[in-house]
Structures are given as C-alpha cells and as structure tokens.
Amino acid sequence: MKRKTSLRLQLIAILLAFVVLLMGTVYFVQTTFLDDFYKIHKISSIENVGKQIAGLIGDDDFDDIVEEAGMTNEVCIRVVSNHPEYAYTGACTLRSLDNNMINMMAQETMNEETGEKLFDDFRYQRRPEEAPEKVFVFSKIISYNNEPVMVLVSTGITPLSATISTLKSQYYIISIAVIIMTLILALIISRIILRPVKQISEESRNLSKGQYDGNKVRTDSREMSELNDTLIQANEDIQKADKAKKELLGNVSHDLRTPLTMIVGYGEMIRDLPEENTEENLNVIIEEAKRLSTLVDDLIDISKADTVPLELKKEDIRLNLLLEDVFHQYQKYCESQGIDFILKKVDEDPVISIDIKRIKQVLYNFINNSLNYNSKDQQQIILGAEKNGDVYRVYVYDNGEGIDEKDLHNIWDRYYKVDKEHRRHHIGSGIGLSLSKELLIAHGLNYGVESEPKQYSKFYFDLPEKR
C-alpha cells in the first residue's frame, strides 16, 4: 500500500522544488549567456549612439553633444570629414586610426546598402608591447553638404570571467537564503491554510452521525468558510434524513400493524367460530390484504423513482369516467363513517390521455390524506373537476383542519408529516403525497395545494384535453 504524506510536507516540497528550479534557471542563464547578453548590449549601445550623432551633424552644439554622448554611454566617438570643423576625434581608441584603416572601413561601409556596418572583430593595440584589445566599432556614412561624413563609434569588451565567478559565489549564498525563507513561508502558509483543513477533517469524522460542529472551525479563507458551511448543511441534512428514516419506520410500522391485526383477528375468529365464516368477514380479510398490497406497491414505486424514471402506460379515458371510478371506490366507506362524500363532474367530459392506474393512485392518496387529517363531526370531501383555462383542474377538497402556510411547501417532501398522529383508520401508506408528486412530475402535470388553517384543503392537478 502506497504511503501517504501530509499536505504540509507536500506544500513544502512543492515550494522548495519551485525555488530550486527557479534559482537553477537563473544561475544557468546568467553564467551561460551573460557574455552573449553583454555583447548584444554593447553593440546596441554603439549603434544607437552612432545613429544619434549622424543625425545631429551640423548642429551648433555638435561638439558638446558628441562629448556628452561619449561620456554618458562610455563609448569612443570619431567623426571623419573633409572639413576640419566637422572632423572631431575623441581621446580614445579611434584617434590612433591611420588613413589607410579609415579608408578601408569607409569602403566596406559604403558597400553596405544601409550605409552602416558593424566591425565585431576589430583589434586595437595601445602600445607595441601590449596584446591587441578586441573592440566593437560601428560605422555609419551620411551625406552632408553633398560630401560624405563617416561617424565611428567604438566600445571595448571587458572579459567577464571574473564577473561570472563572482556571480556564482553570490548565487550560492542567495540560494541558501531563499531556501530558508521559503521554508519559513511554507510553514506560515501551511499554518494559515492547513489549520482549518485539519479542524474540518477532525470534525467531519462525526459527519456520518450528524454531529459535525462547524463552530469549532476558525478561518479567514473564503473557500474554507464555504467548505465549512457546506459540511454544516450536509450535517443538517443527515440529521433530517436520520429523523425521517425513524419516522418512516414508525409510519410504515403503524400502517402495517392495523391490517395485520385485522387479518389475524378475523382469521382466528373464523377458525375458532365456524359460524363466523361469512362473506362479510372474508371481505374484511381481503380488504385488509389489499391495504397491505397498496402499502408495498407505494414503497416500491417511490423507491424506483430514486433510480429509474417511472414508466407510464398512457390510455385514453373520459374524465368523468375516471372520477366515477375513484368515487365508487370510496363511496361506501365514507357512508359508513358518516362522511359527506360528493362527486362533481364536468359538463364537457373531455377525453384525456394518462396512465389510468397511476392517476387513480394520486387521487387515492389525496382522498386518503383528507380522511386522515379531519376530525370534524360533519366531515365533507369533494372529488371533482373544473375548467381552468385550457386545462381541466382535478381536485380533492375537504373541510378539515387545513395546512399552515409554513408547511405548504414541505408536505410534498418524502416522509414529511404536518401531524405525527393519524386521525382515523384509513387506507393509505403514509408516503402518499411524495409518491403523488413523483407520478405527477412523470406525467408533466402542474399540481399544487390551496389551504386555509382550520377551514379547508384543496389538492389539485391540471389535465389537458387530448387533441
């Protein structure tokens, strides 16, 4: 297994590698190309001065200009002309040039199309006993008063071996100092960045338990603060999910217990008392078994919605026929419970294209919700439809307890319950509204709820007429 290193060590290693690479690059460039850079600079200097002087010939302050240019740029300047007033020679290497040498240089310069030439291997000997010194000479010929004037500018080349040796020594010292400062900087950066990371890492170990304490993390970094806020939100979501899981187990257990108790009780009664083997008692067992089947189907459907899209098998049906089928399913039950159950059909009776089983399941869940949360003595439930613009709004209305405004957006969430207690015995799974939302979304239908606390609730969805 590959051994992992800490983030601090990785940061220090990266910074050190960067410094070493940077210093090595600077060292290589300075020691290898310093001589070339030096020569390029010298050549550029005498070319610029030569062109400047050539452009100022005839100026009243020409002598002063030449002297100042020579001193400022540390170059030797000589102007050669047939007129003495323009024949200036500085006290430098070019002064000792004889006429033959000047004529030769003038001839070579005139052969150039630009009238300029660089002599980069010119040898100058100060004294016979001394070795010749290599200098660069820039020559430029111009026409002034219809006569040629040649401007010569030279500069010496100083050997750089001693300079390079000095630079090497300096770089050793500078490199050591930079590495030390880099280590200090790395430690400071790691403390600023890694301290909150370490705190977040330690606290996040409890995230799976929903016990992440983001208040312990101290950071001035925006990114670390955003990460901490994200983990705080994740911690809250985990707590909600854990709470919802427990509520789901309680809700499903409650919904399972009642039909199972009924089935076992009536089954034992029929077994022990043969005279109780009546069609009515058998129907009770059958209906309770259907309730169990409905619960299991709901759980399976809502589980599938998390992984794969719900498959719809659309069929054509008259809207009124759909409402009648659902109404008859609950009519007898509501009568036995003293509930005023009303059906309101539409006059147009349009044809709609839906997954009939799924939409009925939505309406069943709406009605179950009305049955479950209504404790009024004169309970009323209306199953109906009405024209609403270009669509038909199918709704389930009840005069029950209603829903607070703060809960309206949450009732469609999975496992959310406004009230933890069931109001009456009914057919339902406890997760009906969440499943209804998934089914309506799969159909692409608009849905919602209107409610007034202690007054009414109206769950609805809109169905377009088939064209």
C-alpha positions in Angstrom: 0.0 0.0 0.0 1.4 3.4 -1.0 2.3 5.5 2.0 0.6 8.9 2.0 2.3 12.1 3.0 0.8 15.1 4.8 -0.4 18.1 3.0 2.1 20.3 4.8 5.1 18.2 3.6 3.7 18.3 0.1 3.4 22.0 0.2 7.0 22.4 1.5 8.3 20.0 -1.2 6.4 21.9 -4.0 7.7 25.3 -2.8 11.3 24.0 -2.5 11.2 22.4 -5.9 9.9 25.6 -7.4 12.7 27.7 -5.7 15.4 25.2 -6.8 14.1 25.2 -10.3 13.9 29.0 -10.4 17.3 29.6 -8.9 18.8 26.9 -11.2 17.3 28.5 -14.2 18.6 32.0 -13.3 22.0 30.5 -12.5 22.2 28.7 -15.8 21.1 31.7 -17.8 23.4 34.2 -16.1 26.5 32.0 -16.2 25.9 30.6 -19.7 24.6 33.6 -21.6 25.9 36.5 -19.7 28.8 37.1 -22.2 26.3 37.0 -25.1 23.9 39.4 -23.4 26.8 41.7 -22.6 28.0 41.8 -26.2 24.4 42.4 -27.5 24.0 45.3 -25.1 27.4 46.8 -26.1 26.6 46.5 -29.9 23.1 48.0 -29.4 24.6 50.9 -27.4 27.2 52.0 -30.1 24.6 51.6 -32.9 22.2 53.9 -31.1 24.8 56.5 -30.3 26.2 56.3 -33.9 22.8 56.9 -35.4 22.1 59.7 -33.0 25.4 61.5 -33.8 24.9 61.1 -37.5 21.5 62.8 -37.2 22.9 65.8 -35.4 25.8 66.7 -37.7 25.8 70.5 -38.4 24.1 71.3 -35.0 25.6 74.4 -33.3 26.3 72.4 -30.2 27.6 69.4 -32.0 30.9 69.2 -30.1 29.2 69.3 -26.7 26.7 66.7 -27.9 29.4 64.3 -29.0 31.3 64.8 -25.8 28.2 64.2 -23.6 27.2 61.1 -25.6 30.6 59.6 -25.3 30.8 60.1 -21.5 27.2 59.0 -20.9 27.4 55.8 -22.9 31.1 55.1 -22.1 32.0 54.9 -25.8 34.6 56.4 -28.2 33.3 58.6 -31.0 35.1 59.9 -34.1 33.6 61.9 -37.0 35.7 61.9 -40.2 35.0 64.7 -42.8 36.9 66.8 -45.4 36.0 69.9 -43.4 38.0 70.4 -40.3 35.1 71.9 -38.4 33.4 68.5 -38.6 36.5 66.4 -38.0 36.1 65.5 -34.4 38.1 62.9 -32.6 37.8 61.9 -29.0 40.8 60.9 -26.9 40.1 57.2 -27.3 41.0 54.2 -29.4 39.6 55.6 -32.7 42.0 58.6 -32.5 45.0 56.4 -33.5 43.5 55.0 -36.6 45.6 55.9 -39.7 44.2 57.0 -43.0 44.6 53.6 -44.6 42.5 52.0 -41.9 39.8 54.7 -42.1 39.7 54.4 -45.9 39.3 50.6 -45.7 36.5 51.0 -43.1 34.8 53.7 -45.2 34.9 51.5 -48.3 33.4 48.5 -46.5 30.7 50.7 -45.0 29.7 52.2 -48.4 29.4 48.7 -49.8 26.5 48.1 -47.4 23.0 49.0 -48.6 22.2 50.7 -45.4 25.4 52.7 -45.2 26.1 51.1 -41.8 28.5 48.4 -40.8 29.5 46.7 -37.5 33.1 45.7 -37.1 32.9 43.0 -34.5 36.5 41.7 -34.6 38.4 45.0 -34.6 41.8 44.8 -32.8 43.3 47.8 -31.1 46.8 47.9 -29.7 47.5 50.7 -27.2 51.3 50.0 -27.1 53.6 47.7 -29.1 54.4 45.7 -26.0 50.8 45.1 -25.1 48.5 42.5 -26.6 45.8 43.8 -29.0 42.5 44.6 -27.4 39.3 43.5 -29.1 36.7 46.2 -29.6 33.4 46.7 -31.5 33.2 49.5 -34.0 30.1 50.8 -35.6 30.5 52.8 -38.8 27.8 55.0 -40.5 28.3 57.2 -43.6 25.9 60.0 -44.4 25.9 62.9 -46.9 26.2 66.4 -45.6 26.5 69.4 -47.9 26.9 66.9 -50.8 30.0 65.4 -49.2 30.4 62.1 -47.2 30.8 62.2 -43.5 31.6 59.0 -41.5 30.7 58.5 -37.9 32.6 55.9 -35.9 31.6 54.7 -32.5 33.6 52.0 -30.6 33.4 50.3 -27.3 35.7 47.9 -25.5 34.8 44.3 -24.4 35.7 43.6 -20.8 36.4 39.9 -20.0 33.5 38.6 -17.8 35.2 35.5 -16.3 35.8 37.3 -13.0 32.2 38.7 -13.0 30.8 35.2 -13.7 32.9 33.7 -10.9 31.6 36.4 -8.5 28.0 35.7 -9.6 28.4 32.0 -8.8 29.6 32.8 -5.3 26.7 35.2 -4.8 24.2 32.7 -6.1 25.3 30.1 -3.5 24.7 32.5 -0.7 21.4 33.8 -2.2 20.1 30.2 -2.8 20.7 29.3 0.8 18.9 32.4 2.0 16.0 31.9 -0.4 15.6 28.2 0.6 15.5 29.2 4.3 12.9 32.0 3.6 10.9 29.5 1.5 10.8 27.0 4.4 9.6 29.8 6.7 7.0 30.9 4.2 5.8 27.3 3.7 5.3 26.9 7.4 3.3 30.2 7.7 1.2 29.3 4.7 0.6 25.7 6.0 -0.5 27.1 9.3 -2.9 29.6 7.7 -4.4 27.0 5.2 -3.9 23.7 6.9 -5.2 24.6 10.3 -8.8 25.0 9.2 -8.4 22.0 6.9 -7.3 19.9 9.9 -10.1 21.2 12.0 -12.7 20.4 9.3 -11.1 16.9 8.8 -11.3 16.2 12.6 -14.9 17.4 12.8 -16.0 15.7 9.6 -15.3 12.3 11.2 -18.5 12.7 13.1 -20.5 13.8 10.0 -22.0 10.4 9.4 -23.5 10.6 12.8 -24.9 14.1 12.1 -22.6 15.5 14.8 -20.4 17.9 12.7 -19.7 21.1 14.8 -18.8 23.8 12.3 -18.5 26.4 15.1 -15.1 24.9 16.1 -13.6 25.8 12.7 -11.8 29.2 12.6 -10.7 30.5 9.2 -10.4 33.8 7.3 -10.3 31.9 3.9 -13.4 32.3 1.8 -13.0 28.8 0.3 -12.5 27.2 3.7 -15.5 29.0 5.1 -17.7 27.9 2.1 -16.5 24.3 2.6 -17.3 24.5 6.3 -20.8 25.9 5.5 -21.4 23.1 3.1 -20.5 20.5 5.7 -22.7 22.2 8.2 -25.6 22.0 5.7 -24.7 18.4 5.0 -24.8 17.7 8.7 -28.3 19.2 9.0 -29.4 17.2 6.0 -28.1 14.0 7.6 -29.9 14.8 10.8 -33.1 15.4 8.9 -32.6 12.2 6.9 -32.0 10.2 10.1 -35.1 11.7 11.7 -37.1 11.0 8.5 -35.9 7.4 8.5 -37.1 6.9 12.0 -40.4 8.5 11.2 -40.7 6.3 8.1 -40.2 3.2 10.1 -42.8 4.4 12.7 -45.3 5.3 9.9 -44.9 2.1 8.0 -45.0 0.1 11.2 -48.2 1.8 12.1 -49.7 1.2 8.7 -48.7 -2.4 8.7 -49.9 -3.2 12.2 -53.5 -2.3 11.7 -54.3 -4.5 8.6 -52.2 -7.3 10.0 -54.1 -7.2 13.3 -57.4 -7.2 11.4 -56.3 -10.2 9.2 -55.1 -12.2 12.2 -58.1 -11.4 14.3 -60.7 -12.2 11.7 -58.8 -15.3 10.6 -58.6 -16.7 14.2 -62.3 -15.8 14.7 -63.3 -17.8 11.5 -61.1 -20.7 12.6 -62.4 -20.9 16.2 -66.0 -20.0 15.3 -67.2 -21.7 12.1 -70.4 -19.8 12.1 -68.4 -16.6 11.6 -67.2 -17.8 8.3 -69.3 -15.3 6.4 -68.8 -13.4 3.2 -68.7 -10.1 5.2 -65.8 -11.3 7.4 -63.9 -12.8 4.5 -64.3 -9.4 2.7 -62.7 -7.7 5.7 -59.7 -10.0 5.4 -59.5 -9.4 1.6 -59.7 -5.6 2.0 -57.0 -5.6 4.7 -54.8 -7.7 2.5 -55.3 -5.2 -0.3 -54.3 -2.4 2.1 -51.0 -4.3 2.7 -50.6 -4.7 -1.0 -51.2 -1.0 -1.6 -48.5 -0.1 1.0 -46.0 -2.4 -0.5 -46.7 -1.0 -4.0 -46.3 2.6 -2.8 -42.9 1.8 -1.2 -41.7 0.0 -4.3 -42.9 2.9 -6.6 -41.2 5.6 -4.5 -38.0 3.5 -4.4 -38.0 3.1 -8.1 -38.4 6.9 -8.6 -34.9 7.3 -7.0 -33.1 5.1 -9.5 -35.1 5.0 -12.8 -37.8 7.1 -14.3 -41.3 5.9 -13.7 -42.7 4.1 -16.7 -46.1 5.3 -17.8 -48.7 3.4 -19.9 -51.0 6.1 -21.2 -54.5 5.3 -22.3 -57.5 7.4 -23.4 -60.3 7.8 -20.9 -63.2 10.2 -20.3 -62.5 12.5 -17.4 -65.9 11.9 -15.8 -65.4 8.1 -16.0 -62.1 8.4 -14.2 -63.8 10.4 -11.4 -66.7 8.0 -11.1 -64.3 5.0 -10.8 -62.4 6.7 -7.9 -65.7 7.9 -6.3 -67.2 4.4 -6.2 -64.1 3.1 -4.6 -64.6 5.3 -1.5 -68.4 5.8 -1.5 -69.4 3.0 0.8 -66.6 3.6 3.2 -67.4 7.3 3.5 -71.1 6.5 4.1 -70.2 4.1 6.8 -68.1 6.7 8.5 -70.8 9.5 8.2 -68.7 11.5 5.7 -70.4 13.6 3.1 -68.6 12.4 0.0 -69.5 14.4 -3.1 -68.7 13.9 -6.8 -68.6 17.0 -9.1 -68.3 16.1 -12.8 -67.7 18.5 -15.7 -70.3 19.1 -18.4 -67.8 18.8 -21.3 -66.5 15.3 -20.3 -63.2 15.6 -22.3 -61.0 12.7 -23.3 -57.7 12.7 -21.6 -54.6 10.6 -22.1 -53.0 9.3 -18.9 -51.6 6.3 -17.1 -55.0 5.5 -15.6 -53.7 3.3 -12.7 -51.1 6.0 -11.7 -53.5 8.9 -11.8 -56.0 6.9 -9.8 -53.3 6.3 -7.3 -52.7 10.0 -7.0 -56.4 10.6 -6.3 -56.5 7.8 -3.8 -53.6 9.4 -2.0 -55.3 12.8 -2.0 -58.5 11.3 -0.6 -56.6 9.2 2.0 -54.9 12.4 3.1 -58.4 14.1 3.5 -59.6 11.1 5.5 -56.6 11.0 7.7 -56.4 14.7 8.7 -60.0 15.6 9.5 -61.6 15.4 13.0 -64.8 17.4 12.3 -68.1 15.9 13.1 -69.6 16.9 9.8 -66.8 16.0 7.5 -67.1 16.7 3.8 -64.9 15.6 0.9 -65.4 16.7 -2.7 -63.9 14.9 -5.6 -64.4 17.0 -8.7 -63.1 18.7 -11.8 -63.5 22.2 -13.3 -62.4 24.1 -16.4 -59.3 26.2 -15.7 -58.3 28.0 -18.9 -57.0 25.5 -21.4 -56.9 22.6 -18.9 -59.2 20.8 -16.5 -58.3 21.0 -12.9 -59.0 17.8 -11.0 -59.2 18.3 -7.2 -60.0 16.8 -3.9 -61.5 19.3 -1.4 -62.1 18.7 2.3 -63.3 20.9 5.1 -60.8 19.6 7.6 -58.0 21.2 9.6 -56.2 22.8 6.7 -52.4 23.3 6.5 -50.3 26.2 7.9 -48.6 28.3 5.3 -45.2 27.4 6.6 -45.9 23.7 5.9 -47.4 24.1 2.4 -44.1 23.7 0.5 -42.9 20.8 2.7 -45.9 18.5 2.5 -44.7 17.1 -0.8 -41.4 16.1 0.7 -40.8 12.5 1.3 -41.7 11.4 4.9 -42.8 14.9 5.9 -45.8 14.9 8.2 -47.6 18.0 9.5 -49.0 16.0 12.3 -47.4 12.8 13.7 -50.7 11.3 14.7 -53.2 9.5 12.5 -56.7 10.9 12.9 -58.7 7.9 11.8 -58.4 4.4 10.5 -58.0 4.6 6.7 -56.5 3.1 3.6 -53.1 4.6 3.0 -49.3 4.2 3.3 -48.2 7.5 4.9 -46.0 8.5 2.0 -48.8 9.1 -0.5 -48.1 12.8 -1.2 -44.5 12.3 -2.0 -45.4 9.4 -4.4 -48.1 11.6 -5.9 -45.6 14.3 -6.7 -43.3 11.8 -8.4 -46.2 10.5 -10.5 -47.5 13.9 -11.5 -44.0 15.0 -12.4 -43.6 11.9 -14.6 -46.8 13.0 -16.4 -45.5 16.5 -16.7 -48.6 17.9 -15.0 -49.0 21.1 -12.9 -50.0 20.3 -9.3 -50.4 22.1 -6.0 -52.4 22.7 -2.9 -54.6 25.5 -1.5 -55.4 25.6 2.1 -56.7 27.8 5.0 -55.9 26.6 8.6 -59.0 25.2 10.4 -61.0 25.8 7.2 -60.2 23.6 4.2 -57.6 22.0 2.0 -57.7 21.5 -1.8 -55.2 19.3 -3.6 -55.2 19.5 -7.3 -53.5 18.8 -10.6 -54.2 20.0 -14.2 -55.1 17.7 -17.1 -55.0 18.8 -20.7 -57.7 17.6 -23.1 -56.4 15.2 -25.7 -56.1 16.9 -29.1 
